[in-house]
Amino acid sequence: MPANVTPEYERAEQRYRQATTDEERLAALQEMLSTVPKHKGTEKMQADIKRRLSQLRKAEQKSAQSKGPDPFHIPKSGAGQVVLVGPPNTGKSSLLAATTNADAKVADYPFTTVVPQPGMWHNEDVQIELVDTPPITPDHVPTGLMGTIRSADLVCVVVEAGDDTLEQVESALTVLSARGLTLKSIPRNVLNASDPAQRSGLIVVNKADLAGPGAVETLREIYGSAGPFDRGNHLNKAPSEANAERSLEVVAVSARTGLGLDDWFKRLWELLAMIRVYSKQPGRPAEMEKPFTLPLGASIADLARQIHRGLVDTMKYARLWGHARFEGQQVHKTELLQDRDIVEIHE
């Protein structure tokens, strides 16, 4: 039986052949496995891909054990992890310093950051983890950095407002695309989880307070989901086809003045597709300073599990303040929650 592989599989296989690192081979094999047609004619192909995946993973484990802790592995914390990527000297470290308490090393010379550095961004009553990363260029991507990027919940391409802003964006997106990653400003719960090439993200233009008239708007017309299309010829695609693929939002910020930082945080929260829920003990005020963060679509049962593993089995009912028909309404544990709901669980 012929395999009849898809174009997506062929592109992934081509990336595998061109890969120069085990990390790139692993990503290509994972995409090959997810895109290969699943029928009797491809059983041997699937088995071969799985065998190669297993060999690469075992080699990675042995390498990690011999080398000790991996500086490019950043444990996730907060409501979500957002990695900042981009060319040299675009202000990634400045943004980390302006939004978190991290001791970010900020300098005017390139390649100041040599390993990823996390920081926790507190805004209102939730936390999002930002990760500053070494710069990427078409000629150089630090070994291990793609693993940091792939494991993050969101990816922000950080560029600097100026004459070469468009070139900076194109450079970063080209580097990611060459390694099998496509960014879209779509909530992560909507993205196709079976497609390892897609990541939720944004373009962040730093130093927007110094940008010339129309500079940010031009980027939004090029990469956003609305506005006139002017890059069909450049991409060798018909405008209608290319317009369908444009879905990268552009956020204008300034680490120096604080311009746009609150709007940036709000958009990150929306793309993370999370909700905050406040707990309340019977007869006491709600705990409004430290909410539980849960994925959009979570139920009261999910909240109970996060409070205590066994609580979902012992609870009898819950009372709900927020989106309920009336305040303190008694609801079942299957009730879906909304952002800023208050829940009182009764055992």
C-alpha positions in Angstrom: 0.0 0.0 0.0 1.5 3.4 -1.0 2.3 5.8 1.8 0.8 8.9 0.1 2.5 11.3 2.5 1.3 14.9 2.9 3.3 18.0 1.9 3.6 18.8 5.7 5.3 15.5 6.2 7.7 16.1 3.3 8.7 19.5 4.7 9.3 18.0 8.1 11.4 15.2 6.5 13.4 17.8 4.6 14.1 19.7 7.9 15.2 16.4 9.4 17.7 15.8 6.6 19.0 19.4 6.9 19.2 19.4 10.8 22.6 19.9 12.3 21.8 19.3 16.0 19.9 16.6 17.8 17.5 19.2 19.1 16.5 20.1 15.5 16.3 16.4 14.5 14.0 15.7 17.5 11.6 18.5 16.6 11.6 17.4 12.9 10.9 13.7 13.9 8.1 14.8 16.2 6.4 16.7 13.3 7.0 13.8 10.9 5.2 11.5 13.3 2.3 13.9 13.8 1.8 14.5 10.0 2.4 11.0 8.6 -0.8 9.4 7.4 -2.0 6.7 9.8 -2.8 3.6 7.8 -1.4 0.1 7.1 0.9 1.4 4.4 2.8 3.7 6.8 3.2 1.3 9.7 6.9 0.7 9.0 7.5 4.4 8.6 5.8 5.1 11.9 7.8 2.4 13.6 11.0 3.8 12.2 10.3 7.4 13.2 9.4 6.2 16.8 12.7 4.2 16.9 14.7 7.3 15.9 12.8 9.4 18.4 13.5 6.9 21.2 17.2 6.9 20.3 17.5 10.6 20.3 15.7 11.0 23.6 17.9 8.4 25.3 21.0 10.2 24.0 19.6 13.5 25.4 19.0 12.0 28.8 22.5 10.5 28.9 24.0 13.9 27.9 22.0 15.8 30.5 23.1 13.4 33.2 26.7 13.8 32.3 26.6 17.5 32.0 24.6 18.3 35.1 21.8 21.0 35.2 20.8 22.5 31.9 20.9 26.3 32.0 18.4 26.4 29.1 15.8 24.5 31.1 13.6 27.0 32.9 10.9 25.5 35.2 7.5 27.0 34.6 6.0 29.2 37.3 3.0 31.6 37.6 0.0 31.5 35.3 2.2 30.9 32.2 5.7 31.2 30.8 6.4 33.8 28.1 9.8 33.6 26.4 11.3 36.8 24.8 13.3 36.2 21.6 14.8 38.5 19.0 17.9 40.0 17.5 20.7 41.6 19.6 20.1 44.9 21.4 16.4 45.1 21.0 15.7 45.6 24.7 14.6 42.1 25.9 16.7 42.5 29.1 15.3 46.1 29.6 11.8 44.8 29.4 12.5 42.0 31.9 14.0 44.6 34.3 11.1 47.0 33.9 8.4 44.4 34.5 9.9 42.0 37.1 12.3 42.0 40.1 14.8 39.9 38.2 18.4 41.2 38.3 18.6 41.6 34.5 21.9 42.6 33.0 21.3 45.5 30.7 24.0 46.9 28.5 24.4 48.8 25.2 26.6 46.2 23.6 25.1 43.0 21.9 25.0 39.5 23.3 24.9 40.6 27.0 22.6 37.8 27.8 24.2 34.4 27.4 21.7 32.1 29.1 17.9 32.4 29.7 16.9 34.4 32.7 13.4 34.3 34.2 11.5 36.9 36.1 8.0 37.1 37.6 5.7 39.8 36.3 3.1 40.8 39.0 0.2 42.7 37.6 -3.1 43.2 39.5 -3.4 39.9 41.3 -1.8 37.4 38.9 1.7 36.5 37.9 3.2 35.7 34.5 6.8 34.4 34.1 8.9 36.2 31.5 12.1 34.6 30.2 14.8 36.8 28.7 17.0 34.8 26.2 20.3 35.2 24.3 19.8 36.9 20.9 19.1 34.9 17.8 20.4 35.7 14.3 20.3 33.8 11.0 23.9 32.8 11.6 23.7 31.8 15.2 21.2 30.2 17.6 22.6 29.1 21.0 22.6 25.4 21.5 19.6 24.5 23.7 17.7 27.8 23.2 15.2 26.2 20.8 14.2 23.8 23.6 13.5 26.8 25.9 11.4 28.4 23.2 9.4 25.3 22.4 8.6 24.5 26.0 7.2 28.0 26.7 3.5 28.8 26.7 3.9 32.0 24.6 6.6 33.4 22.4 7.2 37.2 22.0 9.5 38.4 19.2 11.0 41.6 20.7 12.3 44.2 18.2 13.4 47.8 18.5 11.5 50.7 16.9 13.7 52.3 14.2 14.7 52.2 10.6 15.4 48.4 10.5 12.4 47.2 12.6 10.9 45.3 9.7 14.2 43.6 9.0 14.5 42.6 12.7 11.1 41.0 12.7 11.8 39.2 9.4 15.1 37.9 10.7 13.6 36.5 14.0 10.6 34.9 12.2 12.9 33.4 9.6 15.1 31.8 12.3 12.0 30.3 14.0 10.4 29.2 10.7 13.6 27.4 9.7 13.4 25.4 12.9 9.8 24.5 12.4 8.0 27.2 14.5 5.2 29.4 13.3 3.8 32.1 15.6 0.1 33.2 15.6 -1.7 35.6 18.0 -4.3 33.0 18.8 -5.1 31.9 22.4 -3.1 28.7 23.1 -6.2 26.7 23.9 -7.4 27.3 20.3 -4.2 26.3 18.5 -4.1 22.8 17.1 -2.3 20.9 19.8 -1.3 18.2 17.4 0.7 20.6 15.3 4.1 21.1 17.0 4.9 23.9 14.5 2.4 26.4 15.9 3.0 28.6 18.9 0.9 31.4 20.3 2.8 34.7 20.3 3.2 38.4 19.6 5.5 41.0 18.1 6.6 43.4 20.7 8.1 46.7 19.5 10.3 48.2 22.3 11.2 51.9 22.5 7.9 52.7 20.8 8.1 56.2 22.5 10.9 57.0 20.0 9.2 55.5 16.9 8.5 57.6 13.9 5.0 58.4 12.8 3.2 55.4 11.4 6.0 53.0 12.1 4.0 50.7 14.4 0.9 51.0 12.2 2.9 49.8 9.2 4.0 46.7 11.0 0.4 46.0 12.0 -0.8 46.3 8.4 1.9 43.8 7.4 1.5 41.2 10.1 -1.9 41.8 11.7 -5.2 40.4 10.8 -6.7 43.6 9.5 -5.7 46.4 7.2 -4.4 46.5 3.6 -2.1 43.8 2.4 1.2 44.8 0.8 3.5 41.8 0.9 1.9 39.3 -1.5 4.6 39.8 -4.1 7.4 39.6 -1.5 6.1 36.2 -0.3 5.3 35.0 -3.8 1.7 34.3 -2.7 -1.6 35.6 -3.8 -2.9 38.3 -1.4 -5.9 36.3 -0.4 -3.8 33.3 0.5 -1.2 35.3 2.5 -3.9 37.4 4.2 -5.3 34.1 5.6 -2.0 33.4 7.3 -1.4 36.8 8.8 -2.3 36.7 12.4 0.6 38.2 14.4 -0.4 41.1 16.5 2.0 44.0 17.1 2.2 45.5 20.6 4.0 48.8 21.1 5.8 49.3 24.5 8.7 51.2 26.1 10.8 49.7 28.9 12.0 53.3 29.6 8.7 55.1 30.0 6.3 52.2 30.8 4.3 52.9 27.6 2.0 50.0 26.7 3.2 47.6 29.4 -0.3 47.2 31.0 -1.8 46.5 27.6 0.9 44.0 26.8 0.2 42.2 30.1 -3.5 42.1 29.3 -2.9 40.6 25.9 -0.5 38.0 27.3 -3.2 37.0 29.8 -5.8 36.7 27.1 -3.5 34.5 24.9 -2.6 32.3 27.9 -6.4 31.5 28.1 -6.4 31.4 31.9 -8.9 32.6 34.5 -8.4 33.6 38.1 -10.8 32.3 40.7 -11.0 33.3 44.4 -11.7 30.9 47.2 -13.9 31.6 50.1 -14.4 29.7 53.4 -17.9 29.5 54.8 -18.6 32.5 57.1 -15.4 34.3 56.1 -14.4 36.9 53.4 -13.1 35.7 50.1 -9.3 35.5 49.6 -9.0 38.3 47.0 -5.3 38.8 47.0 -4.1 35.3 46.0 -6.4 33.8 43.3 -6.1 30.3 41.9 -5.2 30.4 38.2 -6.9 27.8 36.0 -7.2 27.1 32.3 -10.2 28.6 30.5 -13.0 26.0 30.6 -12.1 24.7 34.1 -14.8 23.6 36.4 -15.4 23.8 40.2 -14.0 20.2 40.3 -10.8 21.4 38.8 -10.5 24.2 41.4 -11.2 21.6 44.2 -8.3 19.4 42.9 -6.0 22.4 42.9 -6.9 23.3 46.4 -6.4 19.7 47.7 -6.2 16.5 45.7 -8.9 14.7 47.7 -11.3 17.7 48.0 -13.1 16.9 44.8 -14.2 13.5 46.3 -15.4 14.9 49.6 -17.1 18.1 48.5 -20.9 18.1 48.5 -21.6 21.3 46.7 -20.3 24.8 46.1 -21.6 28.4 46.3 -20.7 30.8 43.5 -20.4 34.5 43.3 -19.7 36.1 39.9 -21.4 34.8 36.8 -24.1 33.0 38.8 -27.8 33.9 38.4 -27.7 35.2 41.9 -24.9 35.8 44.4 -24.1 32.7 46.5 -26.0 30.4 44.2 -25.5 26.7 45.0 -23.9 24.9 42.1 -22.6 21.4 41.2 -18.9 20.6 40.9 -19.3 20.4 37.1 -20.2 24.1 36.9 -17.8 25.9 34.6 -16.0 28.9 36.0 -15.3 32.3 34.6 -12.6 34.9 35.3 -12.9 36.5 38.8 -15.5 34.1 40.1 -15.6 33.5 43.9 -16.2 29.9 45.0 -17.1 28.5 48.4 -16.8 24.8 48.6 -18.8 22.8 51.2 -17.9 19.3 52.3 
